[in-house]
């Protein structure tokens, strides 16, 4: 009646998937930790240190992606998405501060949704950087950052996000843009820009 070998095979498949999932969670945490270290180093102006960490995070993310690719059920898992979006946030922040550019998702080799989620998170770091630039009386940098966040917001407006992470995080871009606009307006009213 019941095919017991089939059930044994199913049990083995699920057990194997769980083992890979556990490894994936641990590896993705390493990527998240490195992302935070890169962002912190950039905020401190330690670009050389951030670049060293960039090489490390690329290897970590590749390992996470490779591990996820071994099990179809995990290729779109939360752990992989989080690792990719944290990677995007850190690398884009470093590249923006260093070169004034935001690398495309094809260069970063991540899924489109992970890239967009990472860019949403990036705007929070840009907001922080813009406020810090204003505190240091680098008003032109604050205006430049506001312009970039405004441009990102315009690009994101072209999408039709349904309810979910992207829709919720898209709102964070509006928040960052509003805050930066307030800072720039105040600078203009004081004759600083």
FIKOLZA-1660 file (N, C-alpha, C; in steps of 0.1 Angstrom, whole numbers, plus 5000, padded with zeros to 4 digits):
% residues 193
   i   px   py   pz ch aa at
   1 5008 4988 5000  A  X  N
   1 5000 5000 5000  A  X CA
   1 5009 5013 5000  A  X  C
   2 5017 5014 5010  A  X  N
   2 5025 5026 5011  A  X CA
   2 5039 5022 5007  A  X  C
   3 5045 5031 4998  A  X  N
   3 5058 5028 4993  A  X CA
   3 5069 5033 5004  A  X  C
   4 5073 5024 5013  A  X  N
   4 5082 5028 5024  A  X CA
   4 5095 5033 5019  A  X  C
   5 5101 5027 5008  A  X  N
   5 5114 5033 5003  A  X CA
   5 5112 5047 4998  A  X  C
   6 5101 5050 4993  A  X  N
   6 5098 5064 4988  A  X CA
   6 5098 5074 5000  A  X  C
   7 5092 5070 5011  A  X  N
   7 5091 5078 5023  A  X CA
   7 5105 5080 5029  A  X  C
   8 5113 5069 5028  A  X  N
   8 5127 5070 5033  A  X CA
   8 5135 5080 5025  A  X  C
   9 5133 5079 5012  A  X  N
   9 5140 5088 5003  A  X CA
   9 5136 5103 5005  A  X  C
  10 5123 5105 5008  A  X  N
  10 5118 5119 5011  A  X CA
  10 5124 5124 5024  A  X  C
  11 5125 5115 5034  A  X  N
  11 5131 5119 5047  A  X CA
  11 5145 5122 5045  A  X  C
  12 5152 5115 5037  A  X  N
  12 5167 5118 5034  A  X CA
  12 5168 5131 5027  A  X  C
  13 5159 5134 5017  A  X  N
  13 5160 5147 5010  A  X CA
  13 5157 5159 5019  A  X  C
  14 5147 5158 5027  A  X  N
  14 5144 5169 5036  A  X CA
  14 5155 5171 5047  A  X  C
  15 5161 5160 5051  A  X  N
  15 5172 5161 5061  A  X CA
  15 5184 5167 5055  A  X  C
  16 5187 5163 5042  A  X  N
  16 5198 5169 5035  A  X CA
  16 5196 5184 5033  A  X  C
  17 5183 5188 5029  A  X  N
  17 5180 5202 5027  A  X CA
  17 5182 5210 5040  A  X  C
  18 5177 5204 5051  A  X  N
  18 5178 5211 5064  A  X CA
  18 5193 5213 5067  A  X  C
  19 5202 5204 5065  A  X  N
  19 5216 5205 5068  A  X CA
  19 5222 5216 5059  A  X  C
  20 5218 5217 5047  A  X  N
  20 5224 5228 5038  A  X CA
  20 5218 5241 5043  A  X  C
  21 5205 5241 5046  A  X  N
  21 5199 5254 5051  A  X CA
  21 5207 5259 5063  A  X  C
  22 5210 5250 5073  A  X  N
  22 5217 5254 5085  A  X CA
  22 5231 5260 5081  A  X  C
  23 5238 5254 5072  A  X  N
  23 5251 5260 5067  A  X CA
  23 5249 5273 5060  A  X  C
  24 5238 5274 5053  A  X  N
  24 5235 5286 5045  A  X CA
  24 5233 5298 5055  A  X  C
  25 5225 5295 5066  A  X  N
  25 5222 5305 5076  A  X CA
  25 5235 5310 5082  A  X  C
  26 5244 5301 5086  A  X  N
  26 5257 5305 5092  A  X CA
  26 5265 5313 5082  A  X  C
  27 5266 5309 5070  A  X  N
  27 5275 5316 5060  A  X CA
  27 5269 5330 5057  A  X  C
  28 5255 5331 5056  A  X  N
  28 5249 5344 5053  A  X CA
  28 5252 5354 5065  A  X  C
  29 5252 5349 5077  A  X  N
  29 5255 5357 5088  A  X CA
  29 5269 5364 5087  A  X  C
  30 5278 5356 5082  A  X  N
  30 5292 5361 5080  A  X CA
  30 5292 5373 5070  A  X  C
  31 5284 5371 5059  A  X  N
  31 5282 5382 5049  A  X CA
  31 5276 5394 5056  A  X  C
  32 5266 5393 5064  A  X  N
  32 5260 5404 5071  A  X CA
  32 5269 5411 5080  A  X  C
  33 5277 5403 5087  A  X  N
  33 5287 5409 5096  A  X CA
  33 5298 5418 5089  A  X  C
  34 5302 5412 5077  A  X  N
  34 5312 5419 5069  A  X CA
  34 5306 5432 5063  A  X  C
  35 5293 5431 5060  A  X  N
  35 5286 5443 5054  A  X CA
  35 5286 5454 5064  A  X  C
  36 5283 5451 5077  A  X  N
  36 5283 5461 5087  A  X CA
  36 5297 5467 5090  A  X  C
  37 5307 5459 5089  A  X  N
  37 5321 5463 5091  A  X CA
  37 5325 5473 5080  A  X  C
  38 5321 5470 5067  A  X  N
  38 5324 5478 5056  A  X CA
  38 5317 5492 5057  A  X  C
  39 5305 5492 5061  A  X  N
  39 5297 5504 5062  A  X CA
  39 5303 5513 5073  A  X  C
  40 5306 5506 5084  A  X  N
  40 5312 5514 5095  A  X CA
  40 5326 5520 5092  A  X  C
  41 5334 5512 5085  A  X  N
  41 5347 5517 5080  A  X CA
  41 5345 5529 5071  A  X  C
  42 5336 5528 5062  A  X  N
  42 5333 5539 5052  A  X CA
  42 5329 5552 5060  A  X  C
  43 5320 5550 5070  A  X  N
  43 5316 5562 5077  A  X CA
  43 5328 5568 5085  A  X  C
  44 5337 5560 5089  A  X  N
  44 5349 5565 5096  A  X CA
  44 5359 5570 5087  A  X  C
  45 5357 5569 5074  A  X  N
  45 5367 5574 5064  A  X CA
  45 5378 5564 5062  A  X  C
  46 5377 5552 5066  A  X  N
  46 5387 5542 5065  A  X CA
  46 5385 5533 5052  A  X  C
  47 5386 5540 5041  A  X  N
  47 5383 5534 5028  A  X CA
  47 5392 5522 5025  A  X  C
  48 5405 5524 5028  A  X  N
  48 5414 5513 5026  A  X CA
  48 5410 5500 5033  A  X  C
  49 5406 5502 5046  A  X  N
  49 5401 5490 5054  A  X CA
  49 5388 5484 5047  A  X  C
  50 5379 5493 5043  A  X  N
  50 5367 5489 5037  A  X CA
  50 5370 5481 5024  A  X  C
  51 5380 5485 5017  A  X  N
  51 5383 5478 5004  A  X CA
  51 5389 5464 5007  A  X  C
  52 5396 5463 5018  A  X  N
  52 5401 5449 5021  A  X CA
  52 5389 5440 5025  A  X  C
  53 5380 5446 5033  A  X  N
  53 5368 5438 5036  A  X CA
  53 5359 5435 5024  A  X  C
  54 5360 5444 5014  A  X  N
  54 5352 5442 5002  A  X CA
  54 5356 5429 4995  A  X  C
  55 5369 5426 4995  A  X  N
  55 5374 5414 4989  A  X CA
  55 5370 5402 4996  A  X  C
  56 5369 5403 5009  A  X  N
  56 5365 5392 5018  A  X CA
  56 5350 5390 5016  A  X  C
  57 5342 5400 5016  A  X  N
  57 5327 5398 5015  A  X CA
  57 5323 5392 5001  A  X  C
  58 5331 5396 4991  A  X  N
  58 5328 5390 4978  A  X CA
  58 5330 5375 4978  A  X  C
  59 5340 5370 4985  A  X  N
  59 5343 5356 4986  A  X CA
  59 5332 5349 4995  A  X  C
  60 5328 5356 5005  A  X  N
  60 5317 5350 5014  A  X CA
  60 5304 5349 5006  A  X  C
  61 5301 5359 4999  A  X  N
  61 5288 5359 4992  A  X CA
  61 5289 5348 4981  A  X  C
  62 5300 5347 4974  A  X  N
  62 5301 5336 4964  A  X CA
  62 5299 5322 4971  A  X  C
  63 5304 5321 4983  A  X  N
  63 5302 5308 4990  A  X CA
  63 5288 5306 4993  A  X  C
  64 5281 5316 4998  A  X  N
  64 5267 5316 5001  A  X CA
  64 5259 5312 4988  A  X  C
  65 5261 5319 4977  A  X  N
  65 5254 5316 4965  A  X CA
  65 5257 5302 4960  A  X  C
  66 5269 5297 4961  A  X  N
  66 5272 5284 4957  A  X CA
  66 5265 5274 4965  A  X  C
  67 5265 5276 4978  A  X  N
  67 5258 5267 4987  A  X CA
  67 5243 5266 4984  A  X  C
  68 5237 5278 4982  A  X  N
  68 5223 5278 4979  A  X CA
  68 5220 5271 4966  A  X  C
  69 5229 5272 4956  A  X  N
  69 5226 5266 4943  A  X CA
  69 5226 5251 4943  A  X  C
  70 5232 5245 4954  A  X  N
  70 5232 5230 4955  A  X CA
  70 5219 5224 4958  A  X  C
  71 5210 5233 4963  A  X  N
  71 5196 5228 4967  A  X CA
  71 5186 5237 4962  A  X  C
  72 5178 5233 4952  A  X  N
  72 5168 5241 4945  A  X CA
  72 5159 5248 4955  A  X  C
  73 5155 5242 4965  A  X  N
  73 5146 5248 4975  A  X CA
  73 5152 5260 4982  A  X  C
  74 5165 5261 4982  A  X  N
  74 5171 5272 4989  A  X CA
  74 5176 5284 4980  A  X  C
  75 5174 5282 4967  A  X  N
  75 5179 5292 4958  A  X CA
  75 5173 5306 4960  A  X  C
  76 5161 5306 4965  A  X  N
  76 5154 5319 4968  A  X CA
  76 5150 5320 4983  A  X  C
  77 5159 5315 4991  A  X  N
  77 5157 5315 5005  A  X CA
  77 5159 5329 5011  A  X  C
  78 5154 5331 5023  A  X  N
  78 5156 5344 5030  A  X CA
  78 5170 5346 5033  A  X  C
  79 5178 5336 5037  A  X  N
  79 5192 5338 5040  A  X CA
  79 5200 5343 5029  A  X  C
  80 5197 5337 5017  A  X  N
  80 5205 5342 5005  A  X CA
  80 5201 5356 5001  A  X  C
  81 5188 5359 5002  A  X  N
  81 5183 5373 4999  A  X CA
  81 5189 5383 5008  A  X  C
  82 5189 5380 5021  A  X  N
  82 5195 5389 5031  A  X CA
  82 5210 5391 5029  A  X  C
  83 5217 5380 5026  A  X  N
  83 5231 5381 5024  A  X CA
  83 5234 5390 5011  A  X  C
  84 5226 5388 5001  A  X  N
  84 5228 5396 4989  A  X CA
  84 5225 5410 4991  A  X  C
  85 5214 5413 4997  A  X  N
  85 5210 5427 4999  A  X CA
  85 5220 5434 5008  A  X  C
  86 5225 5428 5019  A  X  N
  86 5235 5434 5027  A  X CA
  86 5248 5437 5019  A  X  C
  87 5251 5427 5011  A  X  N
  87 5263 5429 5002  A  X CA
  87 5261 5441 4993  A  X  C
  88 5250 5442 4987  A  X  N
  88 5247 5453 4978  A  X CA
  88 5248 5466 4986  A  X  C
  89 5242 5467 4997  A  X  N
  89 5242 5479 5005  A  X CA
  89 5257 5484 5008  A  X  C
  90 5265 5474 5013  A  X  N
  90 5279 5477 5017  A  X CA
  90 5287 5481 5005  A  X  C
  91 5286 5473 4994  A  X  N
  91 5295 5476 4982  A  X CA
  91 5290 5489 4975  A  X  C
  92 5278 5491 4974  A  X  N
  92 5273 5504 4968  A  X CA
  92 5277 5516 4976  A  X  C
  93 5276 5515 4989  A  X  N
  93 5280 5526 4998  A  X CA
  93 5294 5529 4996  A  X  C
  94 5303 5519 4997  A  X  N
  94 5317 5521 4995  A  X CA
  94 5320 5527 4981  A  X  C
  95 5314 5522 4971  A  X  N
  95 5317 5527 4957  A  X CA
  95 5311 5542 4956  A  X  C
  96 5300 5544 4962  A  X  N
  96 5295 5558 4961  A  X CA
  96 5304 5568 4968  A  X  C
  97 5309 5565 4980  A  X  N
  97 5317 5574 4987  A  X CA
  97 5331 5575 4981  A  X  C
  98 5336 5564 4975  A  X  N
  98 5349 5564 4969  A  X CA
  98 5349 5570 4955  A  X  C
  99 5339 5566 4947  A  X  N
  99 5339 5570 4933  A  X CA
  99 5327 5578 4928  A  X  C
 100 5317 5580 4937  A  X  N
 100 5305 5587 4933  A  X CA
 100 5296 5579 4924  A  X  C
 101 5298 5565 4924  A  X  N
 101 5289 5557 4915  A  X CA
 101 5282 5546 4923  A  X  C
 102 5272 5541 4917  A  X  N
 102 5265 5529 4923  A  X CA
 102 5265 5518 4912  A  X  C
 103 5272 5507 4915  A  X  N
 103 5274 5497 4906  A  X CA
 103 5260 5490 4902  A  X  C
 104 5259 5486 4889  A  X  N
 104 5246 5479 4885  A  X CA
 104 5246 5465 4891  A  X  C
 105 5234 5460 4891  A  X  N
 105 5232 5446 4897  A  X CA
 105 5239 5435 4889  A  X  C
 106 5241 5437 4876  A  X  N
 106 5248 5428 4868  A  X CA
 106 5263 5427 4872  A  X  C
 107 5269 5438 4876  A  X  N
 107 5282 5438 4881  A  X CA
 107 5284 5431 4895  A  X  C
 108 5274 5433 4903  A  X  N
 108 5274 5427 4916  A  X CA
 108 5270 5412 4916  A  X  C
 109 5264 5408 4905  A  X  N
 109 5260 5394 4904  A  X CA
 109 5250 5389 4915  A  X  C
 110 5240 5397 4916  A  X  N
 110 5229 5393 4926  A  X CA
 110 5216 5394 4919  A  X  C
 111 5206 5388 4925  A  X  N
 111 5192 5388 4920  A  X CA
 111 5187 5402 4920  A  X  C
 112 5178 5405 4911  A  X  N
 112 5172 5418 4909  A  X CA
 112 5165 5423 4922  A  X  C
 113 5157 5414 4929  A  X  N
 113 5150 5418 4941  A  X CA
 113 5160 5421 4952  A  X  C
 114 5171 5413 4953  A  X  N
 114 5181 5415 4963  A  X CA
 114 5188 5429 4961  A  X  C
 115 5191 5432 4949  A  X  N
 115 5197 5444 4945  A  X CA
 115 5188 5456 4949  A  X  C
 116 5176 5456 4946  A  X  N
 116 5167 5467 4949  A  X CA
 116 5165 5468 4964  A  X  C
 117 5164 5457 4971  A  X  N
 117 5163 5458 4986  A  X CA
 117 5176 5464 4992  A  X  C
 118 5187 5460 4986  A  X  N
 118 5200 5466 4991  A  X CA
 118 5201 5481 4988  A  X  C
 119 5196 5485 4977  A  X  N
 119 5195 5500 4974  A  X CA
 119 5186 5507 4983  A  X  C
 120 5175 5501 4987  A  X  N
 120 5166 5508 4997  A  X CA
 120 5174 5510 5010  A  X  C
 121 5181 5500 5014  A  X  N
 121 5189 5501 5027  A  X CA
 121 5200 5511 5025  A  X  C
 122 5206 5512 5013  A  X  N
 122 5217 5521 5010  A  X CA
 122 5212 5535 5013  A  X  C
 123 5200 5539 5010  A  X  N
 123 5195 5553 5012  A  X CA
 123 5196 5557 5027  A  X  C
 124 5195 5547 5036  A  X  N
 124 5196 5551 5050  A  X CA
 124 5211 5554 5053  A  X  C
 125 5220 5547 5047  A  X  N
 125 5234 5551 5049  A  X CA
 125 5238 5564 5042  A  X  C
 126 5232 5566 5031  A  X  N
 126 5234 5579 5024  A  X CA
 126 5228 5591 5032  A  X  C
 127 5217 5589 5038  A  X  N
 127 5211 5599 5047  A  X CA
 127 5221 5602 5059  A  X  C
 128 5225 5592 5065  A  X  N
 128 5235 5594 5076  A  X CA
 128 5248 5601 5071  A  X  C
 129 5252 5597 5059  A  X  N
 129 5264 5603 5054  A  X CA
 129 5262 5618 5050  A  X  C
 130 5250 5621 5045  A  X  N
 130 5246 5634 5041  A  X CA
 130 5245 5643 5054  A  X  C
 131 5240 5638 5064  A  X  N
 131 5239 5646 5077  A  X CA
 131 5253 5648 5083  A  X  C
 132 5261 5638 5082  A  X  N
 132 5275 5639 5087  A  X CA
 132 5283 5649 5079  A  X  C
 133 5280 5649 5066  A  X  N
 133 5287 5659 5057  A  X CA
 133 5283 5673 5061  A  X  C
 134 5270 5675 5064  A  X  N
 134 5265 5688 5068  A  X CA
 134 5271 5693 5081  A  X  C
 135 5272 5683 5091  A  X  N
 135 5279 5686 5104  A  X CA
 135 5293 5691 5102  A  X  C
 136 5300 5685 5092  A  X  N
 136 5314 5688 5089  A  X CA
 136 5315 5700 5080  A  X  C
 137 5303 5707 5077  A  X  N
 137 5302 5719 5069  A  X CA
 137 5306 5716 5054  A  X  C
 138 5304 5703 5050  A  X  N
 138 5306 5700 5036  A  X CA
 138 5292 5700 5029  A  X  C
 139 5287 5712 5028  A  X  N
 139 5273 5713 5023  A  X CA
 139 5271 5708 5009  A  X  C
 140 5281 5710 5000  A  X  N
 140 5279 5705 4987  A  X CA
 140 5277 5690 4986  A  X  C
 141 5284 5683 4995  A  X  N
 141 5283 5668 4996  A  X CA
 141 5268 5665 5000  A  X  C
 142 5263 5672 5010  A  X  N
 142 5249 5670 5014  A  X CA
 142 5240 5671 5003  A  X  C
 143 5241 5682 4995  A  X  N
 143 5233 5684 4984  A  X CA
 143 5234 5673 4973  A  X  C
 144 5246 5669 4971  A  X  N
 144 5249 5658 4961  A  X CA
 144 5242 5645 4965  A  X  C
 145 5243 5642 4978  A  X  N
 145 5237 5630 4983  A  X CA
 145 5222 5631 4982  A  X  C
 146 5216 5643 4985  A  X  N
 146 5202 5645 4984  A  X CA
 146 5197 5642 4969  A  X  C
 147 5206 5647 4960  A  X  N
 147 5202 5646 4946  A  X CA
 147 5203 5631 4942  A  X  C
 148 5212 5623 4947  A  X  N
 148 5213 5609 4943  A  X CA
 148 5201 5602 4949  A  X  C
 149 5198 5604 4962  A  X  N
 149 5186 5598 4968  A  X CA
 149 5173 5601 4960  A  X  C
 150 5172 5614 4956  A  X  N
 150 5161 5618 4948  A  X CA
 150 5161 5610 4934  A  X  C
 151 5172 5609 4928  A  X  N
 151 5173 5601 4916  A  X CA
 151 5169 5586 4918  A  X  C
 152 5174 5581 4929  A  X  N
 152 5170 5567 4932  A  X CA
 152 5155 5566 4934  A  X  C
 153 5149 5575 4941  A  X  N
 153 5135 5575 4944  A  X CA
 153 5127 5576 4930  A  X  C
 154 5132 5584 4921  A  X  N
 154 5126 5585 4908  A  X CA
 154 5126 5572 4900  A  X  C
 155 5137 5565 4901  A  X  N
 155 5138 5552 4895  A  X CA
 155 5129 5542 4901  A  X  C
 156 5128 5542 4914  A  X  N
 156 5120 5532 4921  A  X CA
 156 5105 5535 4918  A  X  C
 157 5102 5548 4916  A  X  N
 157 5088 5552 4913  A  X CA
 157 5083 5545 4900  A  X  C
 158 5092 5540 4891  A  X  N
 158 5088 5534 4879  A  X CA
 158 5083 5520 4881  A  X  C
 159 5085 5514 4892  A  X  N
 159 5081 5500 4895  A  X CA
 159 5067 5501 4902  A  X  C
 160 5060 5489 4901  A  X  N
 160 5048 5487 4908  A  X CA
 160 5050 5476 4918  A  X  C
 161 5054 5480 4930  A  X  N
 161 5056 5470 4940  A  X CA
 161 5043 5466 4947  A  X  C
 162 5042 5454 4948  A  X  N
 162 5030 5448 4956  A  X CA
 162 5034 5448 4971  A  X  C
 163 5025 5445 4979  A  X  N
 163 5028 5444 4993  A  X CA
 163 5040 5434 4995  A  X  C
 164 5049 5437 5004  A  X  N
 164 5060 5428 5007  A  X CA
 164 5072 5436 5011  A  X  C
 165 5084 5430 5011  A  X  N
 165 5096 5437 5015  A  X CA
 165 5099 5449 5007  A  X  C
 166 5098 5447 4994  A  X  N
 166 5102 5458 4985  A  X CA
 166 5093 5470 4987  A  X  C
 167 5080 5468 4988  A  X  N
 167 5071 5479 4990  A  X CA
 167 5074 5486 5003  A  X  C
 168 5076 5478 5014  A  X  N
 168 5079 5484 5027  A  X CA
 168 5092 5492 5027  A  X  C
 169 5102 5486 5021  A  X  N
 169 5115 5492 5021  A  X CA
 169 5116 5504 5011  A  X  C
 170 5107 5504 5001  A  X  N
 170 5106 5516 4992  A  X CA
 170 5102 5528 5000  A  X  C
 171 5094 5526 5010  A  X  N
 171 5090 5537 5019  A  X CA
 171 5102 5543 5026  A  X  C
 172 5112 5535 5029  A  X  N
 172 5124 5541 5035  A  X CA
 172 5131 5551 5027  A  X  C
 173 5130 5549 5013  A  X  N
 173 5137 5559 5004  A  X CA
 173 5130 5572 5006  A  X  C
 174 5116 5572 5006  A  X  N
 174 5109 5584 5008  A  X CA
 174 5113 5591 5021  A  X  C
 175 5114 5583 5031  A  X  N
 175 5118 5589 5044  A  X CA
 175 5132 5596 5043  A  X  C
 176 5142 5589 5038  A  X  N
 176 5155 5594 5036  A  X CA
 176 5155 5607 5028  A  X  C
 177 5148 5606 5017  A  X  N
 177 5147 5618 5008  A  X CA
 177 5141 5630 5015  A  X  C
 178 5130 5628 5022  A  X  N
 178 5123 5639 5030  A  X CA
 178 5133 5645 5040  A  X  C
 179 5140 5636 5047  A  X  N
 179 5150 5641 5057  A  X CA
 179 5161 5650 5051  A  X  C
 180 5166 5645 5039  A  X  N
 180 5177 5652 5032  A  X CA
 180 5171 5665 5027  A  X  C
 181 5159 5665 5021  A  X  N
 181 5153 5677 5016  A  X CA
 181 5152 5687 5027  A  X  C
 182 5148 5683 5039  A  X  N
 182 5147 5692 5051  A  X CA
 182 5160 5698 5054  A  X  C
 183 5171 5690 5054  A  X  N
 183 5184 5695 5057  A  X CA
 183 5189 5705 5047  A  X  C
 184 5187 5702 5034  A  X  N
 184 5191 5711 5024  A  X CA
 184 5183 5724 5024  A  X  C
 185 5170 5723 5027  A  X  N
 185 5162 5735 5028  A  X CA
 185 5167 5744 5039  A  X  C
 186 5170 5738 5050  A  X  N
 186 5175 5745 5062  A  X CA
 186 5189 5752 5058  A  X  C
 187 5197 5744 5051  A  X  N
 187 5210 5750 5046  A  X CA
 187 5208 5762 5037  A  X  C
 188 5198 5761 5028  A  X  N
 188 5195 5772 5019  A  X CA
 188 5189 5784 5026  A  X  C
 189 5181 5782 5036  A  X  N
 189 5175 5793 5044  A  X CA
 189 5186 5800 5052  A  X  C
 190 5197 5793 5055  A  X  N
 190 5208 5799 5063  A  X CA
 190 5219 5804 5054  A  X  C
 191 5216 5803 5040  A  X  N
 191 5226 5808 5031  A  X CA
 191 5239 5800 5029  A  X  C
 192 5238 5787 5033  A  X  N
 192 5250 5778 5033  A  X CA
 192 5251 5772 5019  A  X  C
 193 5241 5771 5011  A  X  N
 193 5241 5765 4998  A  X CA
 193 5234 5774 4988  A  X  C
% end
